[in-house]
């Protein structure tokens, strides 16, 4: 039980390190798993230096004994960059998502890899999840994977882990 509590505190501190990293953006997605002080980072980032910087930041967290860095670096692509910005404007420019756009760390992350889009993060409702998905339909998008969760789903998942 004490190890679970410690891992939970480490998770909060690791999450804070990721979210306060100045280069972390809505175009990156970082997930973590913590097991007895060993932090495994997964997800995708837009630049190689982000992968290393995040590993270094996480390694400094009290209670972290080791970092397994499985972050992938997205390929450099002007086309993907254009898609990222168009999709971000479509989502965060929509009046339904203005409150998210105004936050320091907007909750919807847009991962674009070779024209394939994955949405991750947390929204308030199923309606918002469906609306965000519909706003991704842009010229040049080959496929969309919607991994957005509602607040209730995210809370349930946290309670199960």
C-alpha positions as CSV (number, residue, x, y, z in Angstrom):
1,X,0.0,0.0,0.0
2,X,2.8,2.4,0.8
3,X,4.5,1.6,-2.5
4,X,1.2,2.5,-4.3
5,X,1.0,5.8,-2.5
6,X,4.6,6.6,-3.3
7,X,4.1,5.7,-7.0
8,X,1.0,7.9,-7.0
9,X,3.0,10.9,-5.7
10,X,5.8,10.1,-8.1
11,X,3.2,10.1,-10.9
12,X,1.9,13.5,-9.9
13,X,5.5,14.9,-9.8
14,X,6.4,13.3,-13.1
15,X,3.3,14.7,-14.7
16,X,4.1,18.1,-13.4
17,X,7.6,17.9,-14.9
18,X,6.2,17.0,-18.3
19,X,3.4,19.6,-18.3
20,X,5.8,22.4,-17.1
21,X,8.4,21.6,-19.7
22,X,8.4,24.8,-21.9
23,X,8.8,22.9,-25.1
24,X,5.9,20.5,-24.4
25,X,3.0,21.3,-26.8
26,X,-0.4,20.1,-28.0
27,X,1.5,18.3,-30.8
28,X,3.3,16.0,-28.3
29,X,1.7,13.2,-26.3
30,X,3.6,11.7,-23.3
31,X,2.2,8.9,-21.2
32,X,3.8,7.3,-18.2
33,X,3.7,4.1,-16.2
34,X,5.2,3.9,-12.8
35,X,6.2,0.7,-11.0
36,X,8.1,0.9,-7.8
37,X,10.0,4.0,-8.8
38,X,10.7,2.9,-12.4
39,X,9.1,5.3,-14.8
40,X,8.3,4.2,-18.3
41,X,7.7,7.1,-20.8
42,X,5.7,6.3,-23.9
43,X,4.1,8.5,-26.6
44,X,5.3,10.7,-29.4
45,X,7.2,14.0,-29.5
46,X,7.9,16.3,-32.4
47,X,11.7,16.8,-31.9
48,X,14.5,14.6,-30.7
49,X,15.7,17.0,-28.0
50,X,12.3,16.8,-26.4
51,X,12.8,13.0,-25.9
52,X,16.1,13.6,-24.1
53,X,15.0,16.7,-22.1
54,X,11.9,14.9,-20.8
55,X,14.0,11.9,-19.7
56,X,16.4,14.2,-17.8
57,X,13.5,16.1,-16.2
58,X,11.8,13.0,-15.1
59,X,15.0,11.4,-13.8
60,X,15.4,14.3,-11.3
61,X,12.0,13.6,-9.6
62,X,12.3,12.4,-6.0
63,X,11.4,8.7,-5.9
64,X,12.3,7.9,-9.5
65,X,14.9,5.2,-9.5
66,X,15.1,4.7,-13.3
67,X,13.6,6.0,-16.5
68,X,12.8,3.8,-19.4
69,X,12.4,6.2,-22.3
70,X,10.2,4.7,-25.1
71,X,9.2,8.1,-26.5
72,X,9.1,8.1,-30.3
73,X,10.2,11.1,-32.3
74,X,7.8,12.0,-35.1
75,X,9.3,12.2,-38.6
76,X,10.1,15.7,-39.8
77,X,7.5,16.7,-42.4
78,X,6.3,20.1,-43.7
79,X,3.1,18.4,-44.7
80,X,2.5,17.0,-41.2
81,X,3.3,20.4,-39.7
82,X,0.8,22.1,-41.9
83,X,-1.9,19.5,-40.9
84,X,-1.0,20.0,-37.2
85,X,-1.6,23.7,-37.4
86,X,-4.8,23.5,-39.5
87,X,-6.3,20.9,-37.2
88,X,-5.3,22.9,-34.1
89,X,-6.9,26.0,-35.5
90,X,-10.1,24.0,-36.4
91,X,-10.4,22.6,-32.9
92,X,-9.2,25.4,-30.7
93,X,-10.8,28.0,-33.0
94,X,-14.2,26.4,-32.4
95,X,-16.3,28.2,-29.8
96,X,-17.0,25.0,-28.0
97,X,-13.2,24.6,-27.3
98,X,-12.3,28.2,-26.5
99,X,-12.1,27.5,-22.8
100,X,-9.6,24.8,-23.5
101,X,-7.5,27.0,-25.8
102,X,-7.2,29.6,-23.0
103,X,-5.6,27.1,-20.6
104,X,-1.9,26.9,-20.0
105,X,-1.9,23.2,-21.1
106,X,-4.7,22.7,-23.5
107,X,-6.1,19.1,-22.9
108,X,-6.5,18.0,-26.6
109,X,-3.3,16.8,-28.1
110,X,-2.9,16.4,-31.9
111,X,-0.4,13.8,-33.1
112,X,0.2,13.8,-36.8
113,X,2.4,11.1,-38.4
114,X,2.6,10.8,-42.1
115,X,-1.0,12.2,-42.5
116,X,-2.4,10.0,-39.9
117,X,-4.0,11.9,-36.9
118,X,-4.4,10.7,-33.4
119,X,-6.3,12.8,-30.8
120,X,-5.4,12.2,-27.2
121,X,-6.3,13.9,-24.0
122,X,-9.4,14.6,-21.9
123,X,-12.7,16.4,-22.7
124,X,-15.8,17.1,-20.7
125,X,-18.3,15.0,-22.6
126,X,-18.9,12.5,-25.4
127,X,-20.3,15.4,-27.5
128,X,-17.0,17.2,-27.3
129,X,-15.1,14.0,-28.2
130,X,-17.3,13.6,-31.3
131,X,-17.0,17.3,-32.2
132,X,-13.2,17.3,-31.9
133,X,-13.1,14.2,-34.1
134,X,-15.3,15.8,-36.8
135,X,-13.1,18.9,-36.9
136,X,-10.1,16.8,-37.8
137,X,-11.5,16.0,-41.3
138,X,-9.1,18.1,-43.4
139,X,-7.6,17.7,-46.8
140,X,-4.6,15.5,-46.5
141,X,-5.7,13.5,-43.4
142,X,-5.5,9.8,-44.3
143,X,-6.9,8.4,-41.0
144,X,-8.1,9.5,-37.6
145,X,-7.8,7.7,-34.3
146,X,-9.8,9.3,-31.5
147,X,-8.3,8.4,-28.2
148,X,-9.9,11.3,-26.4
149,X,-11.4,10.4,-23.0
150,X,-14.2,12.1,-21.1
151,X,-13.4,13.3,-17.6
152,X,-15.5,10.5,-16.2
153,X,-13.6,7.8,-18.2
154,X,-10.2,9.3,-17.2
155,X,-11.3,9.3,-13.5
156,X,-12.5,5.7,-13.7
157,X,-9.2,4.6,-15.3
158,X,-7.2,6.4,-12.6
159,X,-9.2,4.6,-9.9
160,X,-8.7,1.2,-11.5
161,X,-4.9,1.7,-11.7
